[in-house]
Amino acid sequence: MQVLLGVLFHFIGGFASGSFYIPYKKVKDWQWESYWIVGGLFSWLIVPPVAAYLTIPGFAEIISGTGGSILAITYLFGVLWGIGGLTYGLGVRYLGVSLGSSIILGLCMVFGALIPAIYYDFSTVEGKDTFSAMISSNWGMTILFGLLVCVLGIIISGKAGTMKEKELQTSGTDPHGESVKTEYKFGLGMTVAIISGVLSACFNFGLEAGQEMAVIANNAWKAANPGEGEFLYRNNVVYVVLLWGGLTTNFIWCMLLNWRNKSFGDYTNAAAPLAKNYLFSALAGTTWFLQFFFYGMGESKLGNGPSSWILHMAFIILIANMWGLLLKEWKGVSRKTINTIIMGIVVIILSVLIVGYGNSLHV
């Protein structure tokens, strides 16, 4: 039952992450950097402390009582992750929700799942699943096999992306002569996506670096609620510090773009639907944060960092690809290309089932 709840929480979190960019498509007459930072203020500055306040009594005291070195490294990983998150938006912009998310999150999944596990082989931290433990157990090998299957699904999705690029006509019309409005740029998008995928994995590194804060929150919960199991919301206190780093990176970059593009006027442009723009940006930012709100809940049930990260990323890839199909991002391409991206989605679904089964074997 605990495993099923963990998988369900990861699915909800994956749905939130795979869907968060959709409200941005409703923003009108604003430059990308304007709506990205407005949404980001909700994602990284406003919603995280609100969530921590509502779920963790004394979360501010936990942060203030944590050693400076732990706060610094958690924040630093947040800065690096922020670069990944920033380029995520550009990757989705140039590759589309479906392909962009598949490439970026696939790389993020591989690095984010394996590197912390390898690190714990050489650390003195107890209670963490190490890479050596994974490769010497049935549950670990099952999870790693699921990871390989997911990578295969990503490769298939990437193949569909190259097929799509070849089939899109430079005239701006599809094979049926209908107009296709797109910013699709495969070469630039792939470069940005690779950078984003590698650096986005730093979120999981930062989450692990700040676990001392989560442990304090968890122990306080157990003391006040004996016999209730692990604290569902323990990671919420870590997010506050980690996301400060993400805010720093994105805020600096978006302000530079506002200056370069002379788009500071977007925030007060009476010709734009300001109320709707702020509303949809806030909705996107809040939805984005919900992915990690539920990620923490899922990890508390599964109790396994690597497999939790794999499940989370796989669900995001799955939902993002489904949104790509629903939003007709593959409009105008051949049936062969459509079948290829569907095959990629099916393989990713299979990987989720394999990882879930691996979790059920873990004691």
N, C-alpha and C positions, 0 to 999 in steps of 0.2 A: 504493500500500500504506500509506503514511504517513497519507493522508487516511482510509482505512478504519479504521486503528487509532485515529486521533483520534476519529472518530465512535463507535466501539465504546466507548472510554473515557468519552466524554460520555454514552452510553446507560447505562453502569453507574452513573455518578455520578447521572444523572437518576433511575434506578431507586431508588437509595439515598434520594435526597431525597423522591421521590414516595411512598416507603414508610415513612419514618421515623416518622410519626405513628401508624402502625398498632399498635405495641407499647403505646402509651399507652392504647389502648382496653382493654387487659387490666388496667390499674391499677384497684384497687377501694378505695373508702372513703377516698380522698384528694381534697382540693381541687385544682383545676387548677394553682394556683401552686406547690403542693408537688411534684407530679410533674414540672412544667415545669422547675423550677430544679434538681432532682436530675438530670434528663436533661441539662440545660444544663451542669452541672459537668463532665460527661463530654465534651460537645460542644466546650466553649470553654476548659476549663482542664486537663483530664487527658489526653485523647487527642491534641490537637495537638502538645504537646512530645514525647510518646512517639513519634508519627509522625516528627517532625523528627529526634529522636535516632536513630531506626532508619535514616533515609534520608540525612541530611546530616551528615557529620562536622564537628564544631566549629560547630554551628548557634548555640550560645549566644554564641560569640565573634563571629560575624557580627552578631548583634543588638547586643551591647555595643559593637561598633566602628562602628555606624551612627550618623549624625548625629542629634542630638536633634530637629531640626525634622522629619526624615523619620519618625522614630518617633512623634512627636506627631500629625502629620497622618494617619498610618496608623491610630493608635489612635482619633483623633477620628472618622474615617469608620467605624471599628468601633462606636463609641458610637451614631452615627446609624443604622447598619445594625441595631444591637441593638434600637432602637425598632421598626424594621421587622420584625425577627424576632419580637419580642414580640407585636406586633399580628398577625403571621402566625398565631400559635397561636389568637388570638381570632377571626380571620377564618375559619379552618377550623372553629372551634367553632360559629360562628353560621351559616355558609354550607354546611358540609360539606366533606369532603376534595376532592371533585370541583370544585364551583363556586368554592369559596374559593381553591384553588390556581390555578385558571385565571385569575381576575381579578388576584390578587396578583402571580403570576409573569409574567403578561402585561405588566403595567405595569413590573415590574422588568426584564423583558427589553428593552423599548423604551428605557427610560432608561439602563440599564446598558450597552447595546450602542452607543448613539449619542453620548451625552455625552462619554465618554472619547475617541472618535474625533474629535469636534468640537474637544475641548480640544487634541489633538495637532496640529491645524492651526495653532495659535498658540504652540506650545511649541518648545523647542530639542531635545527628546528625539528621538533617531534610532532607526530600526528599527521604528517603530510605524505601523500602518495608520491613515491619517487619513481624515476624512470626505470631503475633496476627492478623495483617491485612490480612494475607493469609488465616488463618483458619476461618475468619469471613466474607469471600467474596466468591462469585461464582468463580471468576477467580483464586483466590488463592487455593481453594479446587480442582479445575480442574487441576491446575499445580501439586499439591501434589499427586493427583490421577495418573497423568502421571508419576511422580517419582516412585510411587509404581509399576506401570506397567513395568517401565524400570528395577527396581530391580528384578521383576519376570523374565524378559528376561535374566538378568545376572545369576540368579539362574539356569535357564534352560541351559545357556551356560556352567556354571560350571559343571552341570550334564553331559553334553556332554564331558567335559574334563576328568572326572573320567572314563567315558565309554571308551574314547580313550586310557587312560593309561592301562586299563585292557586288551585291545585288541592288544596293541603293544607287540610284542614278544621280549623277552630278547635276542634272537639270532640275532636281528638286521635286520630281514626280515619281510615283511608284510605277510598276509595270502596267498598271491599268490606267495610267494617265492622271491619277488623282494627286493632289498636292500633298507633300510630306514635309511637315514643319519639324525640323530636328537640328540639334547642335552636335550630332554624332561625329566624333573624330577619333577613330580607333587608335592611331599611333600615339597621339597626345594623351588620350584617355588611358591607355595601357600603362604608359610611363607614370602617370599620376596614381593609377590604381596600385601599381607595385609598391611605390613609396608609401602609400596610405596603408596597404595591407601589412607591411613590415612594422611600421611605427604604431599602428592601431593596436598591435599586440601588447604594447607597453601598458595598456589599461590593466591587463591581467597581472603584469609584473607589479604595477603600482598597488593593485588590490592585495597582492601577496605581501608586499613591503609594509603595508599598513595594517596587517593582521593583528598587531598588538592591540590596536584600538578595538577591533572587532571582538577579540578575546575578552577584553575587559567588559564590553557590553554584554557578551554572552554569559560570562560568569555572574554578572549582576542579575541577569534574568533568571538564571538557574537558582541563584540563592533566594530570589523572591518567589519563584514558581517551581519548587522541587517536584521532580517527576514529570515535568512537562516536555522534556527533550531539548533539542537545540533551538536557539532563539532565531526565529525567521528573519528578523530585520537587523541582524548584527552588523551587516556590511554597510548599512546606511550612514554610519558615522565616518567610515573610511571614504565614502564617496564625496563628502563635503570637502576634504582636503585634496583628494585626487582631482576633482573637477575644477578646483581653483587653477590648477596647472593648465587644464584644457581651456579655460576662460582666458588666461593670460595670452596664450598663443593666438587664439582666434580673434581676440579683441584687437591686438596689435595689428594683425594682418588685415582685418576688415576696416580698421581706421585708415590704414595706408591706402587701401583700395578706394575708400570713400574720398580721400584726398586726391588720389591720382585720377579717378573718374569723375571728380566733382559731383559726387552723389550724396553729400551731406544733406542736401535739400530734400532727399527722399522722405526723411522722417517727418517733415512738416508740409509736404507737397499737397496742396489743397486739390490739385487736379487728380490725385490718386485716391482710391477708396481707403483712406487711412484707417478707419475703424476696422474694416475687414482685414486689411493687411496686418495690423497689429494682432488681431484676434487669431488669424490663421498661423501667423508666425509663433505666437504664444502656444497655440495648440500643437504645432509641430515640435516645439522645444519641450513641452511637457510630456508629449508622447515619447519622445526620444529618451527622457530620463526613466520612464516607466520600464524600459527594457532591463535596466540594471536593478531597479527596485525588485522586479520579479526574478532576476538572475540570482540575487542574494537569497531569496526565498527558496529557489530551486536548489542552490548549492547546500543550503542548510539541511535539506531533505536527503540529498544524494551523498553529501559528505565526501565528495571527490572532485578536486579542482580541475584536473585535466579533462575528465569526461563531461563535467558540467560545462566547461568552456566549449568543447566540441559540440555538445547538444545545442547550446545557445547559438553558436555561429551557424550551425546547420539549419536550425529553424529560421534564422534571419534570411539566409540564402534562399530557402524554400519560399518564404512569404514574399520576398522581394521579386523572385522570378514569377510568382503567380500574379503579383501586381503588374509586372511588366506585360504579361499576356492580357490582363484585363484592361490595361490602359492602351492597348494596341500599339505598344512600342515595336512590335514585330510586323506591323501592317505593311503590306507591299512586298514581303519576301515570299520565297517559294515554299511549297508544302514541305519540301525536304528540310529546309532550314527550321520551319516550325516544329517538325518532328524531332529534329536534333535537340532543340532547346527543351522540348517536353521530355526527351530521353534523359537529358541532364537533370531535370527536376526529379524524375522518377528514381534515378540513381542516388540523388541526395536524400530522398525520402527513405530509401533502403538503408543508407548509412545511419540515419537517425534511429531506425529500428535496431540496427546492429549495436550501436553504442548503448541504447537503452537496455538491450539484453545483457551487454557486458556489465552494466551497472547492477543488474539484478543478481549477477554472479558474485559481486563484490561483497564481502562480509566485513 
